[in-house]
Structures are given as structure tokens and as C-alpha cells.
């Protein structure tokens, strides 16, 4: 039985801890904040409850596998439900696209409502990523990878100079389709000129597997994992900042924390590696992706009828999410702002004819800097700076023997599905006790 210390109590840390504990290891999880969950948590005030971070997930099989490999199936812990409508895109020319997930035919119909023929253009673009998905799934997402020993097809893909900006301009003459295909990366703070073209595979994933949520908010997933820590008898230390690693005789021996040294045979870094001086030199060429401006709203009265997520394209780009919990007769919204936001975010929203300023009961504003400080790093992970970025992240292994990496800043990257996969890769490499 190995003594494993997991640094970080976000989704990557929680998922790594419960998997490794189920494999028979003695696991201690240490977290700087007083609560667990990181971005996979909630914020509450006067009966209003908002998701602190993501409001849905792709690839639900990742969550199902996590619960199955750490104890009871997910169906016995919480409800995962598909979203019929993934999001609504509203463009500056006044047109609207209501984008469904999990259905090729439904997406054809939705894009054809914008203009006849656009549906076929869209599904042809999505289908072009079929082989890309298989290469990534086999060699990058489901198998621990070694940068110097990649399968030939995966190496060719990851080292390609093609960028998503040029790929979308080539595939679509209609700018609205470019905006839809690139939206996810722009919303996460990336410049499409620096995003590898192969990441366009996300449109394929969304079409094939759909988007899923937890009724009442994705924070329910974090709550279920916190309960599983107890079931798996993981030792949890909150309010305890990890400062660095102790390396003796060329191998990790402990984690230095505010509460003292935690002896360790193995360590999982599930935070930004820059926070641990021993690992920081290995990621010095990377930068964090900056979070958006976030405003949580508790609202009352008559409101516009919006779906689970509405994207208002332009500069700034605004995203309105309507999930969460509220007192009877009230609603909760979360608004994200990205770009040149030179005015109050609700005034910017009103210019899109969504004016709720008179309906506000409770309002919480968070700047990007506040979010990074709150979560000890960016939940958006590593900023894409071209093709080299994929090889500059750590994980599942690191150059320090006995140290592994999971989470948004590790392989295979940010977003609930990929953070969950990173934990699975770490567990696969470490193996049973």
C-alpha cells in the first residue's frame, strides 16, 4: 500500500483521490481552501444557488466510469440528464441558432433554419473530425502517453502546424458557422490563431455524445464526490496550502504544507504546477488561460424565456446561463463577459435587449483575478500558444519520480471530461496497491 498525497481538491484532485483509494492506496488529499470542489462547487446567498463553474459536461461516460471505478454507479448517487438544447447563439445580424446536441439530423435542421444548405456544410465539417477523434481517443485520452514515444498518427496530429482559425475560415464562408465552431475556445480565453486545428474535434464530440447536466446544478457532482471521499476513507485536510515537494535520493518523499510535511510515496499534483517550486521549471513556457468576468444574479419578476445557455456574439461576447436553484418565484442567472467589457455587464446585456436590471435581488461580481485567487489557478487550464503547448503540459507522469499530474493544467487539458480523463490516466499509471 503506497502513501499517496493528492494536492488540490478540485475535480481533478477529487477524482484522483477516490480512484486511488479504491485501488487500495492510503490517500491523503490536501486543499488550500476551506471547502472542496474548486470550480465544481456552488455559491449561495439568500436562497439563491449558482454553479461556481461549469453548468454541463460532455462525454458522460467519463463520469460514469469514475463512479463505477471508485464505488457505487453514478445512477445511485445523482442524476445525469441530457440537454436537448446545448446552447442558443445570437449573432450581431439579428439571427439566432438553437444548437441541439447528440443528433446529426437535429443539427442539420437547426443550421438550415439560418440558411438552406448550411446544415450540410456543418455536418460535413463535423464528420471530417471522425478519424481525428479515434486517433486522440486511442493514443491521448484513454492511454497514458509519453511525448517521446507516441504512435505515428498521434505524433503527426499533435505536431501539425494547422490552426483552428484558418481551418474554420477554409471550411465556412458564413461567419456565423465560424463563430459557433470556435465559441468554446474563445469563451475559455484562447485566440483561435493559436489553437491547434485538431481541437475542432470538440464539435464532433458535442454532436455525437451530446451535453449533460445535473438537475439543480453541476455542483451536485462535487457533493457526490466529497461523500465518496468519506466512503473510501480518504484523509482530507482543508485550509492547508501545499508549498512544495520534498525530493530525497532522486524521488519524492513528502509534501511541504502549512500543517507540516506530509510523508508520501507518491504525489498527485492536481493544481497549477507553478504553485510547487519543484515542478514550476518544467512548465515555465506555459501560461494560464484567463477566466472571464463572472456575475451571478438572483432575479425576481417576469424575465425573458432563455434556454440553459445563450451566447451573445460580439465584442464583448456575453454568455448567459440559467441553471441553479432559487426561492419560489425567483430565478438564478450567471453572466460571463469576455472581450472589451468597458461598461457594467448588465448594461451590456441590456443592449442585447435582455434587460434585467430592475429584477435583481442579489448580485455577486467576480473579476478574473478574483477567480484565479479563489481557486489558486485558472480553471481554464493552460493557454493555447500554438502546437507546442500540448507537449509543454505535465501528466500523467512528470520528470520527478513518484509525482503525477492531473487536472485542468495537465494532460489532456481543461473541461470536466478531460480533467476526469486525466485522473483516470494517473490511476492507470499508478495501478493497484
C-alpha positions as CSV (number, residue, x, y, z in Angstrom):
1,X,0.0,0.0,0.0
2,X,1.5,3.3,-1.1
3,X,1.1,6.6,0.8
4,X,-0.4,8.9,-1.8
5,X,-0.8,12.7,-1.3
6,X,-3.1,14.4,-3.7
7,X,-2.5,18.2,-3.9
8,X,-5.7,20.1,-4.8
9,X,-9.4,19.5,-4.0
10,X,-10.9,20.4,-7.4
11,X,-12.5,17.9,-9.7
12,X,-9.1,16.5,-10.8
13,X,-8.0,16.0,-7.2
14,X,-11.3,14.5,-6.0
15,X,-11.4,12.1,-9.0
16,X,-7.8,11.1,-8.5
17,X,-8.2,10.5,-4.7
18,X,-11.3,8.3,-4.9
19,X,-9.9,6.2,-7.8
20,X,-6.6,5.6,-6.0
21,X,-8.3,4.9,-2.7
22,X,-10.4,2.3,-4.4
23,X,-7.2,0.7,-5.8
24,X,-6.1,0.2,-2.2
25,X,-3.7,3.1,-1.6
26,X,-3.6,5.2,1.6
27,X,-4.7,8.6,0.3
28,X,-4.5,12.0,1.8
29,X,-5.9,15.0,0.0
30,X,-4.8,18.5,0.9
31,X,-6.6,21.6,-0.2
32,X,-5.7,25.3,0.3
33,X,-9.4,26.4,0.6
34,X,-11.7,25.6,3.5
35,X,-14.0,23.7,1.2
36,X,-13.6,21.1,-1.6
37,X,-14.7,21.2,-5.2
38,X,-12.9,24.2,-6.7
39,X,-14.8,25.4,-9.7
40,X,-17.1,22.3,-9.3
41,X,-18.8,23.9,-6.4
42,X,-21.6,26.4,-5.7
43,X,-22.1,29.9,-4.5
44,X,-25.1,30.8,-2.4
45,X,-26.8,33.8,-1.0
46,X,-30.4,34.5,0.3
47,X,-31.6,31.1,-1.0
48,X,-30.1,31.6,-4.5
49,X,-27.6,28.9,-5.5
50,X,-25.3,29.2,-8.6
51,X,-22.8,26.8,-10.1
52,X,-19.4,28.3,-9.5
53,X,-18.0,26.9,-12.7
54,X,-19.3,24.6,-15.4
55,X,-23.1,24.1,-15.9
56,X,-22.9,20.9,-18.1
57,X,-20.4,18.3,-19.3
58,X,-19.7,16.4,-22.5
59,X,-18.7,12.7,-22.5
60,X,-20.9,11.5,-19.7
61,X,-19.1,8.1,-19.9
62,X,-16.2,9.7,-18.1
63,X,-18.3,10.5,-15.1
64,X,-20.0,7.0,-15.2
65,X,-16.5,5.4,-15.3
66,X,-15.3,7.5,-12.4
67,X,-18.1,6.4,-10.1
68,X,-18.0,2.8,-11.3
69,X,-14.2,2.6,-10.7
70,X,-14.5,4.2,-7.2
71,X,-17.6,2.6,-5.8
72,X,-21.4,2.7,-6.5
73,X,-22.6,3.5,-10.0
74,X,-23.4,7.2,-10.7
75,X,-27.1,6.4,-11.1
76,X,-27.3,5.6,-7.4
77,X,-25.7,8.9,-6.4
78,X,-27.0,11.6,-8.7
79,X,-29.0,12.1,-11.9
80,X,-27.3,12.9,-15.2
81,X,-29.7,14.2,-17.8
82,X,-29.1,15.1,-21.5
83,X,-29.7,18.7,-22.6
84,X,-32.0,18.8,-25.7
85,X,-30.7,22.2,-26.4
86,X,-26.9,22.7,-25.7
87,X,-27.0,26.5,-26.3
88,X,-28.5,29.3,-28.3
89,X,-26.3,31.5,-30.4
90,X,-27.5,35.0,-31.1
91,X,-25.5,36.9,-33.8
92,X,-25.0,40.6,-34.4
93,X,-27.1,40.5,-37.6
94,X,-30.1,39.5,-35.5
95,X,-30.3,35.9,-36.5
96,X,-30.4,33.0,-34.0
97,X,-29.2,29.4,-33.9
98,X,-30.6,27.0,-31.4
99,X,-28.0,24.2,-31.3
100,X,-29.0,20.7,-30.2
101,X,-26.5,18.1,-29.2
102,X,-26.3,14.3,-29.7
103,X,-28.0,14.3,-33.1
104,X,-26.7,14.9,-36.6
105,X,-30.1,15.3,-38.1
106,X,-31.2,17.8,-35.5
107,X,-28.1,19.9,-36.1
108,X,-28.7,19.8,-39.9
109,X,-32.3,21.2,-39.3
110,X,-31.1,23.9,-36.9
111,X,-28.4,25.2,-39.3
112,X,-30.7,25.1,-42.2
113,X,-33.0,27.5,-40.4
114,X,-30.2,30.0,-40.6
115,X,-30.0,29.4,-44.4
116,X,-30.7,26.4,-46.6
117,X,-27.5,24.4,-47.2
118,X,-25.7,25.5,-44.0
119,X,-26.8,22.3,-42.3
120,X,-24.9,20.1,-44.7
121,X,-21.8,22.4,-44.5
122,X,-21.8,22.0,-40.7
123,X,-22.2,18.2,-40.6
124,X,-19.6,17.8,-43.3
125,X,-17.2,19.8,-41.2
126,X,-18.0,17.8,-38.1
127,X,-17.7,14.5,-39.9
128,X,-14.2,15.5,-41.0
129,X,-13.0,15.0,-37.4
130,X,-14.1,11.3,-37.2
131,X,-10.6,9.9,-37.7
132,X,-9.1,12.7,-35.5
133,X,-11.3,11.6,-32.6
134,X,-10.3,8.0,-33.0
135,X,-6.6,8.9,-33.0
136,X,-6.9,11.1,-29.9
137,X,-9.1,8.7,-28.1
138,X,-6.8,5.7,-28.6
139,X,-3.4,7.5,-28.0
140,X,-4.1,10.6,-26.0
141,X,-7.3,10.4,-24.0
142,X,-7.5,6.8,-22.9
143,X,-3.9,5.7,-22.7
144,X,-1.1,7.3,-20.7
145,X,1.2,9.0,-23.2
146,X,4.9,9.6,-23.3
147,X,5.8,12.6,-25.5
148,X,8.9,10.8,-27.0
149,X,7.1,7.5,-27.7
150,X,3.9,8.5,-29.5
151,X,2.1,6.4,-32.1
152,X,3.0,7.8,-35.6
153,X,-0.6,9.0,-36.3
154,X,-0.9,10.8,-33.0
155,X,2.5,12.5,-33.3
156,X,1.6,13.7,-36.8
157,X,-1.7,15.1,-35.4
158,X,-0.3,16.8,-32.3
159,X,2.7,18.3,-34.2
160,X,0.6,19.7,-37.1
161,X,1.1,23.4,-37.8
162,X,-2.6,23.8,-38.8
163,X,-4.6,26.2,-36.6
164,X,-8.3,26.3,-35.9
165,X,-8.7,29.9,-37.2
166,X,-7.6,29.0,-40.7
167,X,-9.4,25.7,-40.7
168,X,-12.7,27.4,-39.9
169,X,-12.2,30.1,-42.5
170,X,-11.5,27.4,-45.1
171,X,-14.5,25.3,-44.2
172,X,-17.1,28.1,-43.8
173,X,-17.8,31.2,-45.8
174,X,-20.6,32.1,-43.4
175,X,-19.0,33.8,-40.4
176,X,-21.8,32.6,-38.1
177,X,-20.7,28.9,-38.5
178,X,-17.1,30.0,-37.7
179,X,-18.3,31.6,-34.5
180,X,-20.3,28.5,-33.5
181,X,-17.3,26.2,-34.1
182,X,-14.8,28.4,-32.3
183,X,-17.1,29.6,-29.5
184,X,-15.9,27.1,-26.8
185,X,-12.2,28.2,-27.2
186,X,-13.0,31.9,-27.3
187,X,-15.2,31.5,-24.2
188,X,-12.2,29.9,-22.4
189,X,-9.9,32.8,-23.2
190,X,-8.0,31.4,-26.2
191,X,-7.1,33.1,-29.5
192,X,-8.2,30.8,-32.4
193,X,-5.0,31.7,-34.2
194,X,-3.1,29.8,-31.5
195,X,-5.5,26.8,-31.1
196,X,-4.5,23.7,-33.0
197,X,-6.9,22.7,-35.7
198,X,-7.4,19.2,-34.3
199,X,-9.2,20.7,-31.3
200,X,-12.1,21.4,-33.7
201,X,-12.9,17.8,-32.7
202,X,-15.0,19.2,-29.9
203,X,-17.8,19.9,-32.4
204,X,-17.7,16.2,-33.2
205,X,-17.8,15.2,-29.5
206,X,-20.8,17.5,-28.9
207,X,-22.7,16.2,-31.8
208,X,-22.1,12.6,-31.2
209,X,-22.4,12.4,-27.4
210,X,-24.4,15.5,-26.5
211,X,-24.2,17.7,-23.4
212,X,-25.4,16.5,-20.0
213,X,-26.1,18.2,-16.7
214,X,-27.2,17.5,-13.1
215,X,-30.6,18.9,-12.1
216,X,-30.1,21.7,-9.6
217,X,-26.5,22.4,-10.8
218,X,-23.3,20.6,-11.6
219,X,-22.1,21.3,-8.1
220,X,-24.1,18.2,-7.2
221,X,-21.3,16.2,-8.8
222,X,-18.8,17.8,-6.5
223,X,-21.0,17.0,-3.5
224,X,-21.3,13.3,-4.6
225,X,-17.5,13.1,-4.9
226,X,-17.0,14.7,-1.4
227,X,-19.3,12.0,0.0
228,X,-17.3,9.3,-1.8
229,X,-14.1,10.6,-0.1
230,X,-15.6,9.5,3.2
231,X,-16.7,6.2,1.8
232,X,-13.2,5.5,0.5
233,X,-11.7,6.7,3.8
234,X,-9.6,9.4,2.2
235,X,-7.9,11.7,4.8
236,X,-8.9,15.3,3.9
237,X,-7.0,18.4,5.0
238,X,-8.7,21.6,4.1
239,X,-7.4,25.1,4.8
240,X,-3.9,23.6,4.3
241,X,-1.7,25.0,1.5
242,X,0.8,22.8,-0.2
243,X,4.1,24.8,-0.6
244,X,6.4,22.4,-2.3
245,X,7.6,18.8,-2.7
246,X,10.5,17.2,-0.8
247,X,12.7,15.1,-3.0
248,X,15.2,12.7,-1.5
249,X,17.6,10.4,-3.3
250,X,16.0,11.4,-6.6
251,X,12.4,10.6,-5.6
252,X,9.5,12.4,-4.0
253,X,9.4,11.8,-0.2
254,X,6.9,14.4,1.1
255,X,4.7,17.4,0.5
256,X,5.5,20.6,2.4
257,X,2.3,22.2,3.7
258,X,1.3,24.8,6.2
259,X,0.5,22.0,8.6
260,X,3.9,20.4,8.2
261,X,5.4,17.7,6.0
262,X,3.1,15.0,4.7
263,X,5.2,11.9,4.0
264,X,4.4,10.4,0.6
265,X,5.5,7.5,-1.6
266,X,3.5,9.1,-4.5
267,X,2.1,12.6,-5.1
268,X,-0.6,13.7,-7.5
269,X,-0.4,17.4,-8.4
270,X,-4.0,18.4,-9.2
271,X,-3.2,22.2,-9.1
272,X,-1.3,24.5,-11.4
273,X,2.2,23.1,-11.2
274,X,3.6,26.7,-11.0
275,X,2.5,26.6,-7.4
276,X,5.0,24.0,-6.5
277,X,8.6,25.2,-7.0
278,X,9.9,21.7,-7.7
279,X,7.6,21.4,-10.7
280,X,7.5,25.0,-11.8
281,X,10.6,24.9,-14.0
282,X,9.1,22.2,-16.1
283,X,6.1,24.3,-17.1
284,X,7.8,27.7,-17.4
285,X,6.9,28.0,-21.1
286,X,3.2,27.8,-20.4
287,X,0.7,30.5,-19.3
288,X,-2.7,30.1,-17.7
289,X,-5.9,30.9,-19.7
290,X,-7.6,33.8,-18.0
291,X,-11.2,33.3,-16.8
292,X,-14.0,35.6,-17.9
293,X,-15.7,38.3,-15.9
294,X,-18.5,36.4,-14.0
295,X,-21.7,37.9,-12.5
296,X,-24.1,35.7,-10.5
297,X,-27.7,37.1,-10.4
298,X,-30.6,36.3,-8.2
299,X,-33.7,37.6,-10.0
300,X,-37.4,38.1,-9.4
301,X,-40.4,39.0,-11.5
302,X,-41.1,38.4,-15.2
303,X,-38.0,37.5,-17.2
304,X,-37.1,36.7,-20.8
305,X,-37.5,33.0,-21.6
306,X,-34.0,31.7,-22.1
307,X,-32.6,28.3,-22.6
308,X,-29.8,26.8,-20.4
309,X,-27.1,28.8,-22.2
310,X,-27.3,31.8,-24.5
311,X,-24.3,33.2,-26.3
312,X,-24.5,36.8,-27.4
313,X,-21.8,37.2,-30.1
314,X,-19.9,40.5,-30.5
315,X,-17.3,42.3,-28.5
316,X,-17.7,41.8,-25.7
317,X,-19.1,38.4,-26.0
318,X,-21.7,37.6,-23.3
319,X,-22.8,34.2,-22.2
320,X,-26.0,33.8,-20.0
321,X,-26.5,30.6,-18.1
322,X,-29.9,30.0,-16.4
323,X,-29.2,26.9,-14.3
324,X,-29.1,26.7,-10.5
325,X,-31.6,26.9,-7.6
326,X,-33.7,29.8,-6.4
327,X,-36.6,30.6,-4.0
328,X,-40.1,30.1,-5.3
329,X,-41.0,32.7,-7.9
330,X,-37.3,33.7,-8.5
331,X,-34.6,32.7,-10.9
332,X,-30.8,32.4,-11.0
333,X,-28.6,33.5,-13.9
334,X,-24.9,33.6,-14.4
335,X,-23.4,36.0,-16.9
336,X,-19.9,35.7,-18.4
337,X,-18.2,38.5,-20.1
338,X,-15.3,38.2,-22.5
339,X,-13.6,40.9,-24.5
340,X,-13.8,44.7,-24.4
341,X,-16.1,45.0,-21.4
342,X,-15.9,48.8,-20.8
343,X,-19.3,49.1,-19.1
344,X,-21.4,47.4,-16.4
345,X,-22.1,43.8,-17.6
346,X,-25.9,44.2,-17.1
347,X,-25.9,47.4,-19.2
348,X,-24.0,45.4,-21.9
349,X,-26.7,42.7,-21.6
350,X,-29.5,45.3,-21.9
351,X,-28.0,46.4,-25.3
352,X,-28.9,42.9,-26.5
353,X,-32.5,43.5,-25.4
354,X,-32.1,41.4,-22.3
355,X,-32.7,43.9,-19.6
356,X,-33.0,42.5,-16.1
357,X,-31.6,45.4,-14.1
358,X,-34.9,46.0,-12.4
359,X,-35.3,42.3,-11.5
360,X,-32.0,42.0,-9.5
361,X,-32.4,40.8,-5.9
362,X,-28.9,39.6,-5.3
363,X,-25.7,40.2,-7.3
364,X,-22.2,38.8,-7.0
365,X,-19.4,40.1,-9.3
366,X,-16.1,38.3,-9.8
367,X,-13.2,39.6,-11.8
368,X,-10.8,37.2,-13.5
369,X,-8.1,37.9,-10.9
370,X,-10.5,37.2,-8.0
371,X,-11.4,33.8,-9.6
372,X,-7.8,32.8,-10.0
373,X,-7.1,33.8,-6.4
374,X,-10.1,32.0,-5.1
375,X,-9.2,28.7,-6.9
376,X,-5.4,29.1,-6.7
377,X,-5.2,29.0,-10.5
378,X,-7.3,29.2,-13.6
379,X,-10.0,26.6,-14.1
380,X,-9.5,27.2,-17.8
381,X,-6.1,25.5,-17.6
382,X,-3.2,26.3,-19.9
383,X,-3.4,29.0,-22.6
384,X,-3.0,27.6,-26.1
385,X,0.1,29.2,-27.7
386,X,0.4,27.0,-30.7
387,X,1.2,23.4,-31.4
388,X,4.0,23.2,-28.8
389,X,1.6,23.8,-25.9
390,X,0.3,20.2,-25.9
391,X,3.8,18.9,-25.2
392,X,4.6,21.6,-22.5
393,X,2.0,20.3,-20.1
394,X,2.7,17.6,-17.5
395,X,0.8,14.4,-17.0
396,X,0.0,11.8,-16.3
397,X,3.7,11.4,-15.3
398,X,6.2,14.2,-14.5
399,X,10.0,14.4,-14.7
400,X,10.1,14.0,-10.9
401,X,9.9,10.3,-10.0
402,X,6.8,9.4,-8.0
403,X,5.0,12.7,-9.0
404,X,2.0,12.6,-11.3
405,X,-0.2,15.4,-12.7
406,X,-4.0,15.7,-13.1
407,X,-6.5,18.5,-13.5
408,X,-7.1,21.4,-15.9
409,X,-3.3,22.2,-16.2
410,X,-2.3,18.6,-17.0
411,X,-2.8,16.2,-19.9
412,X,-5.3,16.1,-21.6
413,X,-6.5,19.6,-20.5
414,X,-9.3,21.7,-19.2
415,X,-13.1,21.0,-19.1
416,X,-14.8,18.4,-16.9
417,X,-14.5,15.4,-19.4
418,X,-10.7,16.0,-19.9
419,X,-10.0,16.6,-16.2
420,X,-11.8,13.4,-15.4
421,X,-9.8,11.6,-18.0
422,X,-6.6,13.0,-16.5
423,X,-7.5,11.4,-13.2
424,X,-8.2,8.1,-14.9
425,X,-4.8,8.2,-16.7
426,X,-3.0,8.9,-13.4
427,X,-4.8,5.9,-11.7
428,X,-3.9,3.7,-14.7
429,X,-0.2,4.6,-14.4
430,X,0.0,4.1,-10.7
431,X,-2.1,1.0,-10.6
432,X,-3.4,-1.1,-7.7
433,X,-1.6,-1.2,-4.3
